Amino acid sequence: MFNPLPRGHVIAPFVPGDEAQLGPKVNPYFGAIPPERLQVGEDHALFTCDGACRTKIGISPRRARNVVGSWDPDARVLTVVTFNLPGAAHRLPYVNSQWETQQNPYGGDVANSYNDGRDPTTGTVLGPFYELETSSAAAALGPSESQVHVHRTHHFTGPLPALNRLALTTLGIESLPN
């Protein structure tokens, strides 16, 4: 969990391509997300992480890259999360984390971002906070079996040109949003 960022954004890179072959670029949770809170481009999404409205997005195994991040323009902090992503991730099952009874419990996302704030339906608030989440593939493990999932969180601060270069090399975006 991270403190909400009043002007911040999650940067969710994904594999570009035809939705008929790869599925949706971003999976919204809790219904439609207002366009001012989620902008989806050809190879990444910008998702508001201000803790003002309960929303969540996910990136499917067919679209996932091994990185997700967030940008705080006020404190000039770039957060980059890297994680291991199996080469055959698009063929592996991932637990579905939708908050509902599951019709496809192993049709979930690899990377998610949750922004907690006021639920537009119930008015409840758990936070405010936001999350950058990653998941391992689901595995039915027997005794003495294991699976490793590595999730690393890095926080960077410095001159904006250096942070933009880092954002380009890690997240694939040319410049950080204001």
Wavefront OBJ file of the C-alpha trace (Angstrom):
o trace
v 0.000 0.000 0.000
v 1.154 3.504 -0.827
v -0.115 6.870 0.293
v -2.370 8.397 -2.363
v -0.797 10.892 -4.765
v -3.008 13.964 -5.334
v -1.688 14.407 -8.913
v -0.084 10.980 -9.323
v -0.525 8.258 -11.884
v 0.134 4.573 -12.111
v 1.951 3.709 -15.321
v 0.914 0.262 -16.529
v 2.872 -0.856 -19.598
v 1.416 -3.686 -21.665
v 2.143 -5.626 -24.828
v 0.623 -3.716 -27.765
v -1.434 -5.467 -30.403
v -4.809 -6.477 -31.690
v -7.482 -6.893 -29.016
v -9.033 -9.761 -31.008
v -5.811 -11.744 -30.482
v -4.549 -10.458 -27.114
v -7.717 -9.381 -25.339
v -8.394 -5.993 -23.739
v -5.435 -3.711 -23.083
v -6.658 -3.070 -19.540
v -9.271 -4.891 -17.468
v -11.386 -2.507 -15.360
v -12.766 -3.690 -12.024
v -15.875 -2.315 -10.275
v -17.461 -1.190 -13.558
v -16.488 1.506 -16.011
v -13.689 3.885 -15.024
v -14.226 7.551 -15.920
v -11.946 8.642 -18.786
v -10.319 11.343 -16.651
v -9.134 8.548 -14.292
v -7.847 6.101 -16.943
v -6.130 6.922 -20.227
v -5.228 3.912 -22.369
v -2.639 4.295 -25.120
v -1.106 1.842 -27.566
v 1.366 0.326 -25.091
v 0.596 1.707 -21.636
v -2.178 3.041 -19.429
v -2.141 5.986 -17.038
v -4.340 5.368 -14.015
v -5.122 7.990 -11.359
v -3.879 6.988 -7.898
v -5.212 9.863 -5.781
v -7.218 7.852 -3.261
v -10.394 9.732 -4.186
v -12.426 7.013 -5.935
v -12.431 3.216 -5.607
v -11.197 1.832 -8.909
v -8.931 -0.983 -10.041
v -7.279 -2.118 -13.252
v -5.568 -5.325 -14.295
v -3.204 -6.445 -17.038
v -3.815 -9.963 -18.350
v -1.158 -12.648 -18.901
v -1.325 -12.067 -22.675
v -0.616 -8.348 -22.234
v 1.631 -8.258 -19.157
v 5.179 -6.977 -19.119
v 7.390 -7.561 -16.084
v 7.101 -3.970 -14.857
v 4.584 -1.445 -13.528
v 5.155 1.896 -11.864
v 3.814 5.145 -10.501
v 4.794 8.794 -10.715
v 4.426 11.484 -8.073
v 4.975 14.813 -9.896
v 4.838 16.822 -6.656
v 7.605 14.936 -4.810
v 9.298 13.874 -8.077
v 9.356 10.218 -7.076
v 9.248 7.500 -9.714
v 8.305 4.103 -8.321
v 9.167 1.095 -10.470
v 7.990 -2.415 -9.599
v 9.691 -5.290 -11.394
v 8.644 -8.900 -11.104
v 9.437 -12.240 -12.633
v 7.142 -13.183 -15.476
v 7.416 -16.704 -16.874
v 7.998 -16.889 -20.627
v 4.801 -18.892 -20.988
v 2.776 -16.556 -18.735
v 0.077 -16.232 -21.414
v -0.611 -19.980 -21.065
v -0.590 -20.127 -17.264
v -3.570 -19.690 -14.929
v -3.735 -16.625 -12.667
v -6.210 -16.235 -9.825
v -9.101 -13.941 -10.698
v -9.244 -11.214 -8.047
v -12.552 -9.653 -9.041
v -14.672 -9.003 -5.939
v -17.491 -11.310 -7.004
v -18.399 -14.975 -7.385
v -16.042 -16.332 -10.020
v -17.165 -17.994 -13.234
v -13.512 -18.289 -14.306
v -11.481 -18.368 -11.057
v -8.192 -18.933 -12.938
v -8.710 -16.278 -15.594
v -7.115 -13.444 -13.634
v -4.534 -10.749 -14.206
v -0.768 -10.686 -13.671
v -0.478 -7.047 -12.591
v -3.064 -4.840 -10.916
v -3.377 -1.377 -9.497
v -6.004 -0.572 -6.909
v -6.938 2.996 -5.979
v -9.008 3.136 -2.817
v -11.284 6.012 -2.132
v -14.997 6.540 -1.785
v -16.978 3.711 -3.357
v -19.449 5.433 -5.719
v -22.188 2.901 -4.871
v -21.875 2.431 -1.101
v -19.965 5.557 -0.044
v -17.547 3.445 2.023
v -13.811 4.112 2.183
v -11.107 1.615 3.207
v -8.166 3.977 2.749
v -7.327 6.198 1.061
v -4.350 4.461 -0.552
v -3.221 2.902 -3.817
v -1.484 -0.363 -4.621
v 0.826 -1.790 -7.259
v 0.174 -5.535 -7.211
v 1.740 -8.475 -9.036
v 0.779 -12.133 -8.937
v 2.470 -15.415 -9.559
v 0.788 -18.031 -11.688
v -1.653 -20.210 -9.762
v -0.140 -23.543 -8.799
v -1.542 -26.632 -7.117
v 1.525 -27.479 -5.055
v 2.040 -30.739 -3.248
v 4.038 -31.326 -0.075
v 7.621 -30.010 -0.381
v 6.881 -28.293 -3.704
v 7.401 -24.578 -4.111
v 7.023 -21.732 -6.506
v 8.939 -18.464 -6.420
v 7.532 -15.064 -7.283
v 9.889 -12.095 -6.969
v 8.384 -8.595 -6.667
v 10.810 -5.706 -6.242
v 9.814 -2.117 -5.493
v 12.256 0.687 -6.338
v 11.791 4.400 -5.581
v 13.795 6.967 -7.565
v 14.125 10.690 -7.175
v 16.334 13.204 -8.942
v 16.359 15.662 -11.832
v 13.368 15.336 -14.149
v 15.487 14.609 -17.286
v 17.142 11.665 -15.506
v 13.772 10.361 -14.274
v 12.337 10.658 -17.801
v 15.258 8.599 -19.153
v 14.652 5.989 -16.461
v 10.919 5.936 -17.243
v 11.735 5.381 -20.918
v 14.130 2.492 -20.275
v 12.014 0.760 -17.631
v 8.383 1.606 -18.386
v 8.650 2.521 -22.074
v 7.125 5.989 -21.771
v 8.850 9.003 -23.300
v 8.019 11.513 -20.581
v 6.398 11.387 -17.172
v 2.916 12.937 -16.914
v 2.390 16.225 -15.077
l 1 2 3 4 5 6 7 8 9 10 11 12 13 14 15 16 17 18 19 20 21 22 23 24 25 26 27 28 29 30 31 32 33 34 35 36 37 38 39 40 41 42 43 44 45 46 47 48 49 50 51 52 53 54 55 56 57 58 59 60 61 62 63 64 65 66 67 68 69 70 71 72 73 74 75 76 77 78 79 80 81 82 83 84 85 86 87 88 89 90 91 92 93 94 95 96 97 98 99 100 101 102 103 104 105 106 107 108 109 110 111 112 113 114 115 116 117 118 119 120 121 122 123 124 125 126 127 128 129 130 131 132 133 134 135 136 137 138 139 140 141 142 143 144 145 146 147 148 149 150 151 152 153 154 155 156 157 158 159 160 161 162 163 164 165 166 167 168 169 170 171 172 173 174 175 176 177 178
